[in-house]
Amino acid sequence: MMTNTPSILKKIVATKHEEVAIAKQHHTIDELLAVAKTRTMRGFANALRAVKVADGKIGVIAEIKQASPSKGVICQNFDPVVAAQGYQKAGASCLSVLTDQMYFLGHDDYLIAARQACTLPVLRKDFMVDEYQIVQSAAIGADCILLIMACLDDDTVAKLHHTAITLGLDVLIEIHTQEELDRALQLPRSSHNIYGINNRNLNTFEVDLAHSIRLSQHLFEVLGDDALVVSESGLNDANDIHLMQNNGIHHFLIGEQFMKTDDAGNALHTLLTTI
């Protein structure tokens, strides 16, 4: 783990290692691998690439999320199937499903149910710290996994990235700082790579949308304008989206703004019709 990892992440990572140790007692990695190899991926990154950004369209990774450590329960009438179907009908490009139980009240079953309820590709939103979780993600139906640079050292993130790519999973590489971006760019270039810029400071929880703009410019300089960049956190309305579009960012991960309403799918529909 990185020495400057925020305390909440350190706590979550410690829990993850404990959970992985328990999970390995129930299913070996070879058992999961046998299931994972039978999978047909839906193409998470390609679904984002298919968005017609030249026509002003945006790609939304719509998140199914019940709670968070900082805000507690967000969605009182939580139903991953209803949310998944609503998001697809509204025009989401992909889904993100929280599977962390301890801190976000998520579950693997929510991902399985959501994916079965629609045809959208799905990100398993969890804290990956062990190769076992990558194989497990493929086995339960994820099309993409999340690698958070803030809680992984270079050797570990490289290993997890390699395992994911080998299994055909797309990878959302999440960065919060310039240092993390520099480290992320050391990973092998791949069409499976998606770069997520989180606008939330993990130490203060403050949100700064200019963060995405600053870091994305460096990404585009290094990787070219066709790099898949996703802005995460603090995106509230059409004005926020337009700000990002004007700076070359056309893909977004949004969850809390939708899930805190009575109808997440309708909330997404309303946003898309105002852009």
C-alpha positions as CSV (number, residue, x, y, z in Angstrom):
1,M,0.0,0.0,0.0
2,M,1.1,3.6,-0.6
3,T,2.5,5.4,2.4
4,N,0.2,8.5,1.7
5,T,-2.9,6.4,1.4
6,P,-5.9,8.2,3.1
7,S,-6.9,6.6,6.4
8,I,-10.4,5.5,5.2
9,L,-8.7,3.7,2.3
10,K,-6.3,2.0,4.6
11,K,-9.2,0.7,6.7
12,I,-11.1,-0.5,3.7
13,V,-8.0,-2.2,2.2
14,A,-7.3,-4.0,5.5
15,T,-10.9,-5.3,5.5
16,K,-10.5,-6.4,1.8
17,H,-7.5,-8.6,2.7
18,E,-9.5,-10.2,5.4
19,E,-12.5,-10.8,3.1
20,V,-10.3,-12.3,0.4
21,A,-8.7,-14.7,2.9
22,I,-12.2,-15.9,3.9
23,A,-13.4,-16.1,0.3
24,K,-10.4,-18.4,-0.6
25,Q,-11.7,-20.9,1.9
26,H,-15.0,-21.2,-0.1
27,H,-13.8,-21.1,-3.7
28,T,-10.2,-21.6,-5.0
29,I,-8.9,-19.2,-7.6
30,D,-8.8,-22.2,-10.0
31,E,-12.5,-22.8,-9.5
32,L,-13.3,-19.2,-10.2
33,L,-10.9,-19.2,-13.2
34,A,-12.8,-22.1,-14.8
35,V,-16.0,-20.0,-14.6
36,A,-14.3,-16.8,-15.7
37,K,-13.0,-18.4,-18.9
38,T,-16.5,-19.3,-20.1
39,R,-17.5,-15.6,-19.9
40,T,-18.6,-13.5,-22.9
41,M,-17.7,-9.8,-22.1
42,R,-20.1,-7.1,-23.2
43,G,-17.4,-4.6,-23.9
44,F,-17.4,-1.8,-21.3
45,A,-14.7,0.4,-22.9
46,N,-16.2,-0.1,-26.4
47,A,-19.7,1.0,-25.1
48,L,-18.1,4.3,-24.1
49,R,-16.2,4.6,-27.4
50,A,-19.5,4.1,-29.2
51,V,-20.9,7.4,-27.8
52,K,-21.3,10.0,-30.6
53,V,-19.4,12.8,-28.8
54,A,-19.2,14.7,-32.1
55,D,-23.0,15.1,-31.8
56,G,-22.7,16.4,-28.3
57,K,-23.6,13.1,-26.7
58,I,-22.1,11.9,-23.4
59,G,-21.4,8.5,-22.0
60,V,-22.8,7.9,-18.6
61,I,-21.6,5.1,-16.3
62,A,-24.7,5.0,-14.1
63,E,-24.0,3.8,-10.6
64,I,-26.1,1.5,-8.4
65,K,-25.1,2.4,-4.9
66,Q,-27.0,2.1,-1.6
67,A,-24.6,3.9,0.8
68,S,-21.2,5.4,1.4
69,P,-18.9,5.7,4.4
70,S,-19.2,9.5,4.4
71,K,-23.0,9.9,3.9
72,G,-24.5,6.7,5.2
73,V,-27.6,5.3,3.4
74,I,-28.2,7.2,0.2
75,C,-31.0,5.2,-1.3
76,Q,-33.9,4.1,1.0
77,N,-35.8,2.0,-1.5
78,F,-32.8,0.2,-3.0
79,D,-33.5,-2.2,-5.8
80,P,-30.6,-3.0,-8.2
81,V,-32.9,-4.6,-10.8
82,V,-35.2,-1.5,-11.0
83,A,-32.2,0.8,-11.1
84,A,-30.5,-1.2,-13.9
85,Q,-33.6,-1.3,-16.0
86,G,-34.3,2.4,-15.4
87,Y,-30.8,3.4,-16.3
88,Q,-30.8,1.4,-19.5
89,K,-34.1,2.8,-20.6
90,A,-32.9,6.4,-19.9
91,G,-29.8,5.9,-22.0
92,A,-26.9,4.9,-19.8
93,S,-23.8,3.6,-21.6
94,C,-22.7,1.3,-18.8
95,L,-23.5,0.4,-15.2
96,S,-21.4,0.6,-12.1
97,V,-22.5,-1.6,-9.2
98,L,-21.1,-1.3,-5.7
99,T,-20.3,-4.8,-4.3
100,D,-18.5,-3.8,-1.1
101,Q,-20.6,-4.9,1.9
102,M,-18.9,-3.4,4.9
103,Y,-18.7,0.2,3.9
104,F,-21.2,0.7,1.0
105,L,-23.8,-1.9,1.9
106,G,-23.2,-3.5,-1.5
107,H,-23.2,-7.2,-2.5
108,D,-22.0,-9.4,-5.4
109,D,-25.6,-10.5,-5.8
110,Y,-26.5,-6.9,-6.7
111,L,-24.1,-7.0,-9.6
112,I,-25.4,-10.4,-10.8
113,A,-29.0,-9.2,-10.6
114,A,-28.4,-5.9,-12.3
115,R,-26.5,-7.4,-15.2
116,Q,-29.2,-10.1,-15.7
117,A,-31.8,-7.4,-15.8
118,C,-30.3,-5.4,-18.7
119,T,-27.9,-5.6,-21.6
120,L,-25.4,-3.0,-20.4
121,P,-21.8,-3.8,-19.6
122,V,-21.1,-3.6,-15.9
123,L,-18.2,-2.3,-13.7
124,R,-17.7,-4.1,-10.4
125,K,-17.1,-1.1,-8.1
126,D,-15.0,-2.5,-5.3
127,F,-11.5,-2.2,-3.8
128,M,-9.3,-4.6,-5.7
129,V,-6.2,-5.6,-3.7
130,D,-5.6,-9.2,-4.7
131,E,-5.5,-11.2,-7.9
132,Y,-8.2,-13.4,-6.5
133,Q,-10.7,-10.5,-6.7
134,I,-10.0,-9.9,-10.4
135,V,-10.8,-13.5,-11.3
136,Q,-13.8,-13.5,-8.9
137,S,-15.1,-10.3,-10.7
138,A,-15.0,-12.1,-14.0
139,A,-16.7,-15.1,-12.6
140,I,-19.6,-13.2,-11.2
141,G,-20.2,-11.3,-14.4
142,A,-18.3,-8.1,-14.3
143,D,-17.2,-6.6,-17.6
144,C,-14.8,-4.1,-16.0
145,I,-13.0,-3.8,-12.8
146,L,-11.7,-0.8,-10.8
147,L,-8.1,-0.2,-9.8
148,I,-7.6,2.7,-7.4
149,M,-4.1,4.0,-7.6
150,A,-4.3,5.5,-4.2
151,C,-4.4,2.1,-2.4
152,L,-2.1,0.0,-4.7
153,D,1.7,0.0,-5.0
154,D,3.2,-0.2,-8.5
155,D,3.9,-3.9,-8.4
156,T,0.4,-4.8,-7.2
157,V,-1.4,-2.6,-9.6
158,A,0.7,-4.0,-12.5
159,K,-0.1,-7.6,-11.5
160,L,-3.9,-6.9,-11.1
161,H,-4.0,-5.0,-14.4
162,H,-2.3,-7.8,-16.2
163,T,-4.7,-10.4,-14.8
164,A,-7.7,-8.3,-15.8
165,I,-6.5,-7.8,-19.3
166,T,-5.7,-11.5,-19.7
167,L,-9.2,-12.3,-18.7
168,G,-10.7,-9.8,-21.2
169,L,-11.9,-7.4,-18.5
170,D,-11.7,-3.7,-19.1
171,V,-10.0,-1.6,-16.4
172,L,-11.1,1.7,-14.9
173,I,-7.8,3.1,-13.5
174,E,-8.8,5.7,-10.9
175,I,-6.5,8.6,-10.1
176,H,-6.8,11.5,-7.7
177,T,-3.4,13.3,-8.1
178,Q,-0.8,14.1,-10.6
179,E,1.5,11.6,-8.9
180,E,-1.1,8.8,-9.3
181,L,-1.6,9.8,-12.9
182,D,2.2,9.5,-13.6
183,R,2.1,6.1,-12.0
184,A,-0.9,5.0,-14.0
185,L,0.8,5.9,-17.2
186,Q,3.5,3.4,-16.4
187,L,0.9,0.6,-16.9
188,P,0.9,-1.1,-20.3
189,R,-1.2,0.8,-22.9
190,S,-4.3,-1.1,-23.9
191,S,-7.6,-0.6,-25.5
192,H,-9.0,-2.0,-22.2
193,N,-7.7,1.0,-20.3
194,I,-10.1,3.7,-19.0
195,Y,-8.8,6.5,-16.9
196,G,-11.1,7.7,-14.2
197,I,-10.3,11.1,-12.6
198,N,-12.0,11.4,-9.2
199,N,-12.8,15.0,-8.3
200,R,-13.1,14.2,-4.6
201,N,-10.1,14.7,-2.3
202,L,-9.9,11.5,-0.3
203,N,-8.5,13.3,2.8
204,T,-11.0,16.2,3.0
205,F,-13.8,14.8,0.8
206,E,-14.0,18.2,-0.9
207,V,-14.9,18.2,-4.6
208,D,-13.1,20.3,-7.3
209,L,-14.3,19.8,-10.9
210,A,-11.3,21.6,-12.2
211,H,-9.3,18.6,-11.0
212,S,-10.7,16.5,-13.9
213,I,-9.8,19.3,-16.3
214,R,-6.2,19.7,-15.1
215,L,-5.4,16.0,-15.1
216,S,-7.2,15.2,-18.3
217,Q,-5.1,17.6,-20.3
218,H,-2.0,15.8,-19.3
219,L,-3.6,12.5,-20.2
220,F,-4.6,13.8,-23.6
221,E,-1.1,15.1,-24.2
222,V,0.5,11.8,-23.5
223,L,-2.1,9.4,-24.9
224,G,-3.8,11.5,-27.6
225,D,-7.3,12.9,-27.8
226,D,-8.9,9.4,-28.2
227,A,-7.9,8.4,-24.6
228,L,-10.9,7.2,-22.7
229,V,-11.2,9.6,-19.8
230,V,-14.1,9.5,-17.2
231,S,-14.8,12.3,-14.7
232,E,-16.0,11.0,-11.4
233,S,-17.7,12.7,-8.3
234,G,-19.4,16.0,-7.9
235,L,-21.2,16.2,-11.2
236,N,-24.6,17.6,-10.4
237,D,-26.2,19.2,-13.5
238,A,-25.9,20.1,-17.1
239,N,-23.6,23.1,-16.4
240,D,-21.1,20.7,-14.8
241,I,-21.3,18.4,-17.9
242,H,-20.9,21.3,-20.3
243,L,-17.8,22.4,-18.5
244,M,-16.3,19.0,-19.0
245,Q,-17.4,18.7,-22.6
246,N,-15.8,22.1,-23.3
247,N,-12.5,20.6,-22.0
248,G,-12.7,17.4,-24.0
249,I,-14.2,15.1,-21.4
250,H,-17.3,13.3,-22.6
251,H,-17.7,10.3,-20.2
252,F,-18.9,10.4,-16.6
253,L,-19.5,8.1,-13.6
254,I,-22.5,9.4,-11.7
255,G,-24.4,7.6,-9.0
256,E,-25.2,9.6,-5.9
257,Q,-27.2,12.3,-7.8
258,F,-29.4,9.6,-9.2
259,M,-29.7,7.1,-6.3
260,K,-30.8,9.8,-3.8
261,T,-33.9,10.4,-5.8
262,D,-37.1,8.3,-5.9
263,D,-36.4,7.1,-9.5
264,A,-32.7,6.8,-10.5
265,G,-33.6,6.1,-14.1
266,N,-35.8,9.1,-14.4
267,A,-33.1,11.3,-12.8
268,L,-30.6,10.2,-15.5
269,H,-33.3,10.8,-18.2
270,T,-33.8,14.3,-16.9
271,L,-30.1,15.1,-16.9
272,L,-29.6,13.8,-20.5
273,T,-32.5,15.8,-21.8
274,T,-31.0,19.0,-20.4
275,I,-27.7,18.6,-22.1
